[in-house]
Amino acid sequence: MNDIHLITTITYIPTNRGGREGEILSDFRPQFYYDGEDWDAEYSYGEYQKVNPGDTVDVGIRFRDPSIHRDKLVPGKLFLIREGHKVIGYGVVREILSMDC
């Protein structure tokens, strides 16, 4: 994935606590949820080929239109990862790389 906008740390909820049933692969694109809205995003897991429920990983995030998120996402901002309305993980923004289109 090119043009990563954010570096985050995400913890996926274990299956036995209501998280996802199966592993998470690099083409998985759940909703990035904050401030009452879901956003489409691409997730880059770096060196990981797959992530399992219960794992905590550093993840690069890319938005279709990052300018929408400018000044809303800052280091320390908390967010959820959702499949539909089901929360499957949570995270924190660690670093803003660029919010330019």
Backbone as JSON Lines, residues from 0, in Angstrom:
{"i":0,"aa":"M","n":[0.85,-1.17,0.0],"ca":[0.0,0.0,0.0],"c":[0.89,1.23,0.0]}
{"i":1,"aa":"N","n":[0.58,2.18,-0.85],"ca":[1.32,3.43,-0.92],"c":[0.62,4.5,-0.11]}
{"i":2,"aa":"D","n":[1.37,5.54,0.23],"ca":[0.78,6.72,0.86],"c":[0.03,6.42,2.15]}
{"i":3,"aa":"I","n":[0.69,5.81,3.08],"ca":[0.08,5.58,4.39],"c":[-0.09,6.93,5.09]}
{"i":4,"aa":"H","n":[-1.25,7.15,5.66],"ca":[-1.55,8.42,6.31],"c":[-1.3,8.41,7.81]}
{"i":5,"aa":"L","n":[-1.51,7.27,8.45],"ca":[-1.37,7.16,9.91],"c":[-0.61,5.89,10.27]}
{"i":6,"aa":"I","n":[0.08,5.95,11.38],"ca":[0.6,4.75,12.03],"c":[-0.2,4.59,13.31]}
{"i":7,"aa":"T","n":[-0.74,3.4,13.49],"ca":[-1.58,3.12,14.65],"c":[-1.12,1.85,15.34]}
{"i":8,"aa":"T","n":[-1.6,1.64,16.54],"ca":[-1.48,0.35,17.21],"c":[-2.9,-0.15,17.44]}
{"i":9,"aa":"I","n":[-3.17,-1.36,16.94],"ca":[-4.5,-1.95,17.02],"c":[-4.44,-3.25,17.81]}
{"i":10,"aa":"T","n":[-5.41,-3.43,18.71],"ca":[-5.6,-4.7,19.41],"c":[-6.91,-5.29,18.91]}
{"i":11,"aa":"Y","n":[-6.82,-6.49,18.34],"ca":[-8.03,-7.19,17.9],"c":[-8.57,-8.0,19.07]}
{"i":12,"aa":"I","n":[-9.87,-7.91,19.28],"ca":[-10.52,-8.6,20.4],"c":[-10.47,-10.11,20.16]}
{"i":13,"aa":"P","n":[-10.11,-10.88,21.19],"ca":[-10.08,-12.34,21.02],"c":[-11.48,-12.89,20.68]}
{"i":14,"aa":"T","n":[-11.51,-13.97,19.96],"ca":[-12.76,-14.6,19.54],"c":[-13.64,-14.93,20.75]}
{"i":15,"aa":"N","n":[-13.04,-15.45,21.81],"ca":[-13.83,-15.85,22.99],"c":[-14.38,-14.65,23.77]}
{"i":16,"aa":"R","n":[-14.03,-13.43,23.36],"ca":[-14.58,-12.22,23.98],"c":[-15.42,-11.41,22.99]}
{"i":17,"aa":"G","n":[-15.84,-12.1,21.92],"ca":[-16.73,-11.46,20.95],"c":[-16.05,-10.93,19.7]}
{"i":18,"aa":"G","n":[-14.76,-11.19,19.56],"ca":[-14.03,-10.73,18.38],"c":[-14.3,-11.58,17.16]}
{"i":19,"aa":"R","n":[-13.56,-11.34,16.15],"ca":[-13.66,-12.07,14.88],"c":[-13.43,-13.54,15.06]}
{"i":20,"aa":"E","n":[-14.05,-14.33,14.2],"ca":[-13.89,-15.79,14.24],"c":[-12.55,-16.25,13.68]}
{"i":21,"aa":"G","n":[-12.09,-15.62,12.61],"ca":[-10.89,-16.12,11.94],"c":[-9.78,-15.09,11.85]}
{"i":22,"aa":"E","n":[-8.7,-15.52,11.23],"ca":[-7.53,-14.66,11.08],"c":[-7.84,-13.45,10.2]}
{"i":23,"aa":"I","n":[-6.99,-12.46,10.29],"ca":[-7.14,-11.22,9.55],"c":[-6.0,-11.19,8.55]}
{"i":24,"aa":"L","n":[-6.35,-11.1,7.27],"ca":[-5.36,-11.07,6.21],"c":[-5.19,-9.65,5.7]}
{"i":25,"aa":"S","n":[-4.13,-9.42,4.93],"ca":[-3.79,-8.07,4.52],"c":[-4.85,-7.39,3.65]}
{"i":26,"aa":"D","n":[-5.75,-8.14,3.0],"ca":[-6.78,-7.49,2.19],"c":[-8.07,-7.21,2.97]}
{"i":27,"aa":"F","n":[-8.07,-7.46,4.27],"ca":[-9.22,-7.22,5.14],"c":[-9.38,-5.71,5.33]}
{"i":28,"aa":"R","n":[-10.6,-5.21,5.13],"ca":[-10.84,-3.77,5.24],"c":[-12.07,-3.46,6.09]}
{"i":29,"aa":"P","n":[-11.93,-3.6,7.39],"ca":[-13.05,-3.23,8.27],"c":[-13.2,-1.71,8.33]}
{"i":30,"aa":"Q","n":[-14.26,-1.26,8.98],"ca":[-14.47,0.18,9.14],"c":[-13.59,0.72,10.26]}
{"i":31,"aa":"F","n":[-13.1,1.91,10.02],"ca":[-12.32,2.68,10.99],"c":[-13.32,3.65,11.6]}
{"i":32,"aa":"Y","n":[-13.62,3.5,12.9],"ca":[-14.72,4.22,13.54],"c":[-14.19,5.18,14.6]}
{"i":33,"aa":"Y","n":[-14.56,6.45,14.45],"ca":[-14.26,7.43,15.5],"c":[-15.26,8.58,15.39]}
{"i":34,"aa":"D","n":[-15.46,9.27,16.48],"ca":[-16.36,10.43,16.55],"c":[-17.75,10.13,15.95]}
{"i":35,"aa":"G","n":[-18.24,8.91,16.17],"ca":[-19.59,8.56,15.75],"c":[-19.76,8.21,14.28]}
{"i":36,"aa":"E","n":[-18.65,8.04,13.54],"ca":[-18.75,7.72,12.11],"c":[-17.8,6.6,11.73]}
{"i":37,"aa":"D","n":[-18.27,5.77,10.77],"ca":[-17.43,4.75,10.16],"c":[-16.77,5.32,8.91]}
{"i":38,"aa":"W","n":[-15.52,4.93,8.7],"ca":[-14.77,5.37,7.53],"c":[-14.13,4.16,6.86]}
{"i":39,"aa":"D","n":[-14.15,4.17,5.53],"ca":[-13.43,3.15,4.79],"c":[-11.94,3.45,4.87]}
{"i":40,"aa":"A","n":[-11.16,2.4,5.06],"ca":[-9.71,2.56,5.16],"c":[-9.04,1.29,4.67]}
{"i":41,"aa":"E","n":[-7.8,1.45,4.22],"ca":[-6.96,0.31,3.88],"c":[-5.97,0.13,5.02]}
{"i":42,"aa":"Y","n":[-5.7,-1.12,5.36],"ca":[-4.84,-1.45,6.49],"c":[-3.58,-2.13,5.99]}
{"i":43,"aa":"S","n":[-2.43,-1.69,6.45],"ca":[-1.17,-2.31,6.08],"c":[-0.54,-2.91,7.34]}
{"i":44,"aa":"Y","n":[-0.39,-4.24,7.33],"ca":[0.14,-4.93,8.49],"c":[1.64,-5.14,8.43]}
{"i":45,"aa":"G","n":[2.3,-4.48,7.48],"ca":[3.75,-4.54,7.39],"c":[4.25,-5.95,7.16]}
{"i":46,"aa":"E","n":[5.09,-6.41,8.05],"ca":[5.73,-7.73,7.91],"c":[4.79,-8.89,8.17]}
{"i":47,"aa":"Y","n":[3.62,-8.62,8.75],"ca":[2.71,-9.71,9.1],"c":[1.89,-10.13,7.87]}
{"i":48,"aa":"Q","n":[1.83,-11.41,7.59],"ca":[0.99,-11.94,6.52],"c":[-0.44,-12.11,7.01]}
{"i":49,"aa":"K","n":[-0.56,-12.39,8.3],"ca":[-1.88,-12.53,8.91],"c":[-1.79,-12.13,10.37]}
{"i":50,"aa":"V","n":[-2.93,-11.71,10.91],"ca":[-3.05,-11.31,12.31],"c":[-4.21,-12.12,12.88]}
{"i":51,"aa":"N","n":[-4.09,-12.54,14.11],"ca":[-5.13,-13.34,14.75],"c":[-5.9,-12.52,15.77]}
{"i":52,"aa":"P","n":[-7.18,-12.87,15.99],"ca":[-7.91,-12.22,17.08],"c":[-7.11,-12.36,18.38]}
{"i":53,"aa":"G","n":[-7.02,-11.26,19.11],"ca":[-6.23,-11.25,20.34],"c":[-4.86,-10.6,20.16]}
{"i":54,"aa":"D","n":[-4.4,-10.46,18.91],"ca":[-3.09,-9.85,18.63],"c":[-3.15,-8.34,18.73]}
{"i":55,"aa":"T","n":[-2.03,-7.75,19.12],"ca":[-1.82,-6.31,19.08],"c":[-0.7,-6.05,18.09]}
{"i":56,"aa":"V","n":[-0.96,-5.2,17.1],"ca":[0.01,-4.96,16.03],"c":[0.04,-3.48,15.65]}
{"i":57,"aa":"D","n":[1.17,-3.07,15.11],"ca":[1.28,-1.74,14.52],"c":[0.74,-1.83,13.1]}
{"i":58,"aa":"V","n":[-0.11,-0.87,12.74],"ca":[-0.82,-0.92,11.46],"c":[-0.75,0.45,10.79]}
{"i":59,"aa":"G","n":[-0.4,0.45,9.5],"ca":[-0.48,1.67,8.7],"c":[-1.89,1.79,8.15]}
{"i":60,"aa":"I","n":[-2.43,3.0,8.15],"ca":[-3.8,3.25,7.68],"c":[-3.74,4.24,6.51]}
{"i":61,"aa":"R","n":[-4.53,3.93,5.49],"ca":[-4.67,4.82,4.34],"c":[-6.16,5.07,4.1]}
{"i":62,"aa":"F","n":[-6.51,6.35,3.98],"ca":[-7.88,6.75,3.69],"c":[-8.02,7.15,2.22]}
{"i":63,"aa":"R","n":[-9.22,7.0,1.68],"ca":[-9.48,7.42,0.3],"c":[-9.29,8.93,0.17]}
{"i":64,"aa":"D","n":[-9.83,9.69,1.13],"ca":[-9.69,11.14,1.12],"c":[-9.21,11.58,2.5]}
{"i":65,"aa":"P","n":[-7.9,11.6,2.7],"ca":[-7.37,11.91,4.03],"c":[-7.66,13.32,4.51]}
{"i":66,"aa":"S","n":[-7.9,14.26,3.59],"ca":[-8.13,15.64,4.02],"c":[-9.36,15.76,4.92]}
{"i":67,"aa":"I","n":[-10.32,14.85,4.79],"ca":[-11.5,14.85,5.65],"c":[-11.12,14.67,7.12]}
{"i":68,"aa":"H","n":[-10.03,13.97,7.35],"ca":[-9.62,13.6,8.71],"c":[-8.6,14.57,9.32]}
{"i":69,"aa":"R","n":[-8.14,15.52,8.51],"ca":[-7.16,16.49,8.99],"c":[-7.72,17.23,10.2]}
{"i":70,"aa":"D","n":[-6.94,17.35,11.23],"ca":[-7.28,18.02,12.49],"c":[-8.28,17.24,13.34]}
{"i":71,"aa":"K","n":[-8.77,16.11,12.86],"ca":[-9.66,15.26,13.66],"c":[-8.89,14.08,14.26]}
{"i":72,"aa":"L","n":[-7.92,13.59,13.51],"ca":[-7.08,12.49,13.99],"c":[-5.72,13.05,14.4]}
{"i":73,"aa":"V","n":[-5.38,12.84,15.63],"ca":[-4.12,13.33,16.19],"c":[-3.5,12.2,17.0]}
{"i":74,"aa":"P","n":[-2.2,12.26,17.24],"ca":[-1.59,11.23,18.1],"c":[-2.33,11.14,19.44]}
{"i":75,"aa":"G","n":[-2.62,9.92,19.84],"ca":[-3.35,9.67,21.08],"c":[-4.84,9.46,20.87]}
{"i":76,"aa":"K","n":[-5.36,9.78,19.68],"ca":[-6.79,9.6,19.39],"c":[-7.15,8.13,19.4]}
{"i":77,"aa":"L","n":[-8.21,7.79,20.12],"ca":[-8.68,6.42,20.19],"c":[-9.72,6.17,19.1]}
{"i":78,"aa":"F","n":[-9.79,4.95,18.61],"ca":[-10.75,4.58,17.58],"c":[-11.12,3.11,17.73]}
{"i":79,"aa":"L","n":[-12.17,2.7,17.03],"ca":[-12.61,1.31,17.02],"c":[-12.45,0.73,15.62]}
{"i":80,"aa":"I","n":[-12.34,-0.57,15.55],"ca":[-12.36,-1.3,14.29],"c":[-13.65,-2.1,14.3]}
{"i":81,"aa":"R","n":[-14.48,-1.94,13.24],"ca":[-15.79,-2.58,13.23],"c":[-16.02,-3.34,11.92]}
{"i":82,"aa":"E","n":[-16.77,-4.41,12.07],"ca":[-17.36,-5.13,10.93],"c":[-18.85,-4.89,11.07]}
{"i":83,"aa":"G","n":[-19.4,-4.06,10.2],"ca":[-20.79,-3.65,10.4],"c":[-20.86,-2.89,11.71]}
{"i":84,"aa":"H","n":[-21.74,-3.3,12.62],"ca":[-21.84,-2.65,13.93],"c":[-21.1,-3.41,15.01]}
{"i":85,"aa":"K","n":[-20.43,-4.49,14.65],"ca":[-19.71,-5.31,15.63],"c":[-18.28,-4.79,15.8]}
{"i":86,"aa":"V","n":[-17.93,-4.45,17.02],"ca":[-16.57,-4.0,17.33],"c":[-15.68,-5.24,17.41]}
{"i":87,"aa":"I","n":[-14.62,-5.23,16.59],"ca":[-13.7,-6.37,16.59],"c":[-12.29,-5.98,17.05]}
{"i":88,"aa":"G","n":[-12.1,-4.68,17.31],"ca":[-10.8,-4.23,17.77],"c":[-10.86,-2.77,18.17]}
{"i":89,"aa":"Y","n":[-9.77,-2.32,18.73],"ca":[-9.65,-0.92,19.12],"c":[-8.2,-0.5,18.96]}
{"i":90,"aa":"G","n":[-8.0,0.8,18.83],"ca":[-6.64,1.25,18.61],"c":[-6.42,2.68,19.02]}
{"i":91,"aa":"V","n":[-5.18,3.1,18.81],"ca":[-4.76,4.46,19.11],"c":[-3.86,4.95,17.96]}
{"i":92,"aa":"V","n":[-4.08,6.2,17.57],"ca":[-3.22,6.82,16.56],"c":[-1.88,7.12,17.22]}
{"i":93,"aa":"R","n":[-0.82,6.65,16.62],"ca":[0.53,6.91,17.15],"c":[1.22,8.06,16.43]}
{"i":94,"aa":"E","n":[1.03,8.12,15.1],"ca":[1.74,9.12,14.33],"c":[0.95,9.49,13.08]}
{"i":95,"aa":"I","n":[0.94,10.77,12.74],"ca":[0.34,11.26,11.5],"c":[1.48,11.42,10.51]}
{"i":96,"aa":"L","n":[1.38,10.74,9.38],"ca":[2.43,10.86,8.35],"c":[2.09,11.95,7.36]}
{"i":97,"aa":"S","n":[0.85,11.97,6.88],"ca":[0.41,12.97,5.92],"c":[-1.11,12.87,5.81]}
{"i":98,"aa":"M","n":[-1.75,14.01,5.74],"ca":[-3.19,14.03,5.5],"c":[-3.48,14.77,4.21]}
{"i":99,"aa":"D","n":[-2.51,14.77,3.3],"ca":[-2.7,15.36,1.98],"c":[-3.24,14.33,1.02]}
{"i":100,"aa":"C","n":[-4.0,14.78,0.03],"ca":[-4.56,13.88,-0.99],"c":[-3.49,13.43,-1.95]}
